[in-house]
Amino acid sequence: MRKRLGKTLADSLSREEAKGICRAFDVIGDIAITKLPSHSKIDVRQLAEAIMKRHKNIKALFVQEKGVHGDFRLRGLKHVAGENRTCTLYKESGCSFLVDLEKCYFSPRLSGERLRVAQQVQPGETVVNMFAGVGCFSIIIAKRGPVKVYSIDINPSAIGFMNENIRLNMLYGKVISFLGDSKEVVENHLQHSANRVLLPLPEKALQYLPAAISALTFSGGWIHYYGFEHARKGENPVEKGKLKVGKTLDNLKIVHEFAFSRVVRTVGPNWYQLVLDIRIEGAPHKS
């Protein structure tokens, strides 16, 4: 979509302006969201007209006026053109997801990661997703085979849409939703229950890592950790992330191995989102 959008904008914007919009342009179902630099002189209605004229599947366009914020990770959206609604149906990896982009956090940019992780899950596993949103990771995992996924989020709206998405994808009994802070849910309901734990919220992944460890069975398992890391020129963000996470695990006296790691995407100047697949060799008993 980004390459085609670049061609759409080339006639009316400078090369740098068009490139910036392409980088910040998402299509979720039939809704498009873009960001504009604060200094931009672009006529947003002209921009919307150009986008919607070329891409007939887009029925509504919004500008994101501020970044993701608050405990529910919501975007500040301003309607620009098309239908004035924020609810849409999104499809990925053979699954369908209803989502309200104003009430729930959602990003299509982790689609490759969702499929990659799902392909690693083995039949019979139990998975805990500590920051599940509307259920994308959880449902794509559960759709692929005989597994059970406990899917936690603190946002009541996200849980409502997750439950609807469980119904849409016919996964009753395979994806079980929990409303609440994932630390408390794990402590009260899911201690030592999981073969695999997902931490797909970079802002809080390190803080919640001890709770993720406590969710694993006593024989250990896997943690899929997503974090943000700052790296100047010449620094390796992945290695910095591994050092930070490794220190936390060492302090917990956890035997571990970083089996896979990479930068998922750049999120700002010298800031990166990374993923670490961590093999845990054994979880400590609760004292």
C-alpha positions as CSV (number, residue, x, y, z in Angstrom):
1,M,0.0,0.0,0.0
2,R,2.8,2.5,0.8
3,K,4.4,2.2,-2.7
4,R,1.1,2.8,-4.4
5,L,0.3,5.7,-2.1
6,G,3.6,7.3,-3.0
7,K,2.6,7.3,-6.6
8,T,-0.7,8.8,-5.7
9,L,0.9,11.7,-3.9
10,A,3.8,12.3,-6.2
11,D,2.0,14.9,-8.4
12,S,0.8,17.1,-5.5
13,L,3.5,16.9,-2.9
14,S,7.3,17.1,-2.6
15,R,9.2,13.9,-2.5
16,E,10.1,14.3,1.2
17,E,6.5,15.1,2.1
18,A,5.2,12.1,0.2
19,K,7.8,9.8,1.7
20,G,6.9,11.0,5.3
21,I,3.2,10.4,4.7
22,C,3.8,6.9,3.3
23,R,5.8,5.9,6.4
24,A,3.0,7.0,8.7
25,F,0.1,5.6,6.6
26,D,-2.0,2.6,7.8
27,V,-5.0,0.9,6.3
28,I,-7.1,-1.1,8.7
29,G,-10.1,-2.7,7.1
30,D,-11.7,0.1,5.1
31,I,-10.3,2.9,7.3
32,A,-7.0,4.8,6.6
33,I,-5.0,6.6,9.2
34,T,-2.1,8.9,8.5
35,K,0.1,11.3,10.5
36,L,1.2,14.7,9.4
37,P,4.3,16.5,10.7
38,S,3.4,19.5,12.9
39,H,5.0,21.9,10.4
40,S,3.3,20.4,7.4
41,K,1.4,22.8,5.1
42,I,-0.4,19.9,3.3
43,D,-4.1,20.4,2.7
44,V,-5.5,17.4,4.4
45,R,-8.7,17.4,2.4
46,Q,-6.8,17.4,-0.8
47,L,-4.7,14.6,0.6
48,A,-7.8,12.6,1.5
49,E,-9.3,13.2,-1.9
50,A,-6.2,11.9,-3.7
51,I,-6.0,8.8,-1.5
52,M,-9.7,7.9,-1.7
53,K,-9.8,8.5,-5.4
54,R,-7.1,6.0,-6.1
55,H,-8.0,3.5,-3.3
56,K,-11.7,2.7,-3.7
57,N,-11.7,0.3,-0.7
58,I,-11.0,3.1,1.7
59,K,-14.3,4.5,3.1
60,A,-13.0,6.8,5.8
61,L,-9.8,8.7,6.4
62,F,-8.5,10.0,9.8
63,V,-5.4,12.0,10.8
64,Q,-3.7,10.9,14.0
65,E,-3.2,14.1,15.9
66,K,-1.2,12.7,18.8
67,G,0.6,9.5,19.6
68,V,-0.6,6.4,21.4
69,H,-1.3,7.5,25.0
70,G,-2.8,6.3,28.3
71,D,-3.2,2.8,29.9
72,F,-5.5,1.8,27.0
73,R,-3.0,2.9,24.3
74,L,-5.5,5.0,22.4
75,R,-4.8,7.3,19.4
76,G,-6.1,10.8,19.0
77,L,-8.0,10.7,15.7
78,K,-9.5,13.5,13.7
79,H,-12.0,12.7,10.9
80,V,-11.0,14.2,7.6
81,A,-13.0,12.5,4.8
82,G,-15.5,9.7,4.1
83,E,-17.7,8.0,6.6
84,N,-17.3,9.4,10.2
85,R,-16.9,6.1,12.0
86,T,-14.0,4.3,13.6
87,C,-15.3,0.7,13.7
88,T,-14.1,-1.6,10.9
89,L,-13.5,-5.2,10.0
90,Y,-9.9,-6.2,9.5
91,K,-8.6,-9.5,8.0
92,E,-5.3,-11.1,8.6
93,S,-3.9,-14.7,8.2
94,G,-7.3,-16.1,7.5
95,C,-8.9,-14.5,10.6
96,S,-11.4,-11.6,11.0
97,F,-11.2,-8.9,13.6
98,L,-13.7,-6.2,14.5
99,V,-12.1,-3.2,16.1
100,D,-13.0,0.3,17.0
101,L,-9.8,2.3,16.4
102,E,-10.9,5.1,18.7
103,K,-11.6,2.8,21.7
104,C,-9.0,0.1,21.2
105,Y,-5.3,0.0,20.4
106,F,-4.6,-1.7,17.1
107,S,-1.7,-1.8,14.7
108,P,-1.5,-3.8,11.4
109,R,2.3,-3.4,11.5
110,L,2.9,-6.6,13.5
111,S,1.2,-8.9,11.1
112,G,4.4,-10.6,10.2
113,E,5.3,-11.1,13.8
114,R,1.8,-12.5,14.6
115,L,2.2,-15.2,12.0
116,R,5.8,-15.9,12.9
117,V,5.0,-16.6,16.5
118,A,1.8,-18.5,15.6
119,Q,3.9,-20.9,13.4
120,Q,6.1,-21.7,16.4
121,V,3.3,-22.8,18.7
122,Q,3.0,-26.6,19.0
123,P,-0.2,-28.6,19.4
124,G,-1.3,-29.0,23.0
125,E,0.5,-25.8,24.2
126,T,-1.0,-23.3,26.6
127,V,-0.3,-19.7,25.8
128,V,-0.7,-16.6,27.9
129,N,-1.0,-13.3,26.0
130,M,-0.5,-10.5,28.6
131,F,-1.4,-7.5,26.4
132,A,-3.9,-9.0,24.0
133,G,-5.9,-5.9,22.7
134,V,-8.7,-7.2,20.5
135,G,-7.1,-10.6,20.3
136,C,-5.0,-10.6,17.1
137,F,-2.0,-12.6,18.4
138,S,-4.3,-14.9,20.4
139,I,-6.8,-15.7,17.6
140,I,-4.2,-16.2,14.9
141,I,-2.4,-18.7,17.2
142,A,-5.5,-20.5,18.2
143,K,-6.8,-20.7,14.6
144,R,-3.8,-22.8,13.6
145,G,-4.2,-25.8,15.9
146,P,-5.3,-27.5,19.1
147,V,-4.0,-25.0,21.7
148,K,-5.5,-22.9,24.5
149,V,-4.7,-19.2,24.8
150,Y,-5.5,-17.1,27.8
151,S,-5.9,-13.5,26.5
152,I,-5.6,-10.6,28.9
153,D,-6.3,-6.9,28.5
154,I,-7.0,-4.0,30.9
155,N,-9.3,-2.1,28.4
156,P,-13.0,-3.2,28.7
157,S,-13.7,-2.1,25.1
158,A,-10.8,-4.3,23.8
159,I,-12.1,-7.3,25.8
160,G,-15.6,-6.7,24.3
161,F,-14.2,-6.7,20.8
162,M,-12.0,-9.7,21.6
163,N,-15.0,-11.7,22.7
164,E,-16.8,-10.8,19.5
165,N,-13.7,-11.8,17.5
166,I,-13.6,-15.2,19.3
167,R,-17.2,-15.7,18.1
168,L,-16.4,-14.5,14.6
169,N,-13.5,-17.0,14.3
170,M,-15.4,-19.8,16.0
171,L,-12.8,-20.3,18.8
172,Y,-15.0,-20.8,21.8
173,G,-13.0,-22.6,24.5
174,K,-9.7,-22.1,22.7
175,V,-9.2,-18.4,23.5
176,I,-10.3,-17.4,27.0
177,S,-10.4,-13.7,27.7
178,F,-9.6,-12.0,31.0
179,L,-10.3,-8.3,31.9
180,G,-7.7,-6.8,34.2
181,D,-4.1,-5.9,34.8
182,S,-2.1,-8.9,33.5
183,K,0.1,-9.1,36.6
184,E,-2.9,-9.6,38.8
185,V,-4.6,-12.0,36.4
186,V,-1.5,-14.1,36.2
187,E,-1.0,-14.1,40.0
188,N,-4.6,-14.9,40.8
189,H,-5.4,-17.4,38.0
190,L,-2.6,-18.4,35.7
191,Q,0.5,-19.2,37.9
192,H,2.7,-21.9,36.2
193,S,0.1,-22.6,33.5
194,A,1.8,-21.7,30.3
195,N,4.3,-23.2,27.8
196,R,4.6,-19.8,26.1
197,V,4.0,-16.2,27.2
198,L,3.6,-13.1,24.9
199,L,4.6,-9.6,26.0
200,P,3.6,-7.5,22.9
201,L,3.5,-4.1,24.8
202,P,7.0,-2.6,24.4
203,E,6.3,0.2,27.0
204,K,5.7,-2.3,29.8
205,A,7.3,-5.5,28.7
206,L,10.4,-5.3,31.0
207,Q,8.2,-4.3,34.0
208,Y,6.0,-7.3,33.4
209,L,8.7,-9.8,32.7
210,P,8.8,-11.3,36.2
211,A,5.0,-11.9,36.0
212,A,5.5,-13.5,32.6
213,I,8.1,-15.9,34.1
214,S,5.7,-16.8,36.9
215,A,3.1,-17.8,34.3
216,L,5.4,-20.4,32.8
217,T,5.3,-24.1,33.9
218,F,8.0,-25.2,36.3
219,S,9.8,-26.8,33.4
220,G,10.1,-23.4,31.7
221,G,9.0,-22.5,28.2
222,W,9.1,-19.5,25.8
223,I,8.7,-15.8,26.2
224,H,8.1,-13.5,23.2
225,Y,9.3,-10.1,24.4
226,Y,8.7,-6.9,22.4
227,G,10.6,-3.8,23.6
228,F,11.7,-0.3,22.6
229,E,15.4,0.5,22.5
230,H,17.4,3.6,21.9
231,A,20.6,3.3,19.9
232,R,23.0,5.9,18.6
233,K,25.1,5.6,15.5
234,G,27.3,2.6,15.9
235,E,25.2,1.0,18.7
236,N,23.2,-2.2,18.1
237,P,19.7,-1.8,19.6
238,V,19.2,-5.6,19.7
239,E,22.3,-6.2,21.7
240,K,21.4,-3.3,24.1
241,G,18.0,-4.9,24.6
242,K,19.4,-8.3,25.2
243,L,21.8,-6.9,27.9
244,K,18.9,-5.1,29.6
245,V,16.6,-8.1,29.6
246,G,19.4,-10.5,30.4
247,K,20.3,-8.5,33.5
248,T,16.7,-8.7,34.7
249,L,16.6,-12.5,34.1
250,D,20.0,-13.0,35.8
251,N,18.7,-11.1,38.9
252,L,15.7,-13.5,39.0
253,K,18.2,-16.4,38.7
254,I,16.5,-17.6,35.5
255,V,18.5,-19.8,33.1
256,H,17.7,-18.5,29.7
257,E,18.8,-18.3,26.0
258,F,18.0,-15.7,23.4
259,A,17.0,-18.0,20.6
260,F,16.0,-15.3,18.1
261,S,16.2,-11.5,18.0
262,R,15.8,-8.7,15.5
263,V,14.6,-5.2,15.0
264,V,10.9,-5.3,14.0
265,R,10.7,-1.7,12.9
266,T,12.0,1.8,13.5
267,V,9.7,3.9,15.6
268,G,11.5,7.2,15.7
269,P,14.9,8.9,15.4
270,N,17.3,6.4,17.0
271,W,14.4,4.4,18.5
272,Y,13.6,0.8,17.5
273,Q,11.1,-1.8,18.3
274,L,12.7,-5.2,18.8
275,V,11.6,-8.8,19.5
276,L,13.4,-11.3,21.6
277,D,12.4,-15.0,21.6
278,I,13.7,-16.2,25.0
279,R,13.9,-19.9,25.9
280,I,13.5,-20.2,29.7
281,E,15.0,-23.4,31.2
282,G,13.0,-23.4,34.4
283,A,10.7,-21.2,36.3
284,P,11.3,-20.7,40.1
285,H,8.7,-22.0,42.5
286,K,6.7,-19.3,44.2
287,S,7.9,-18.8,47.7
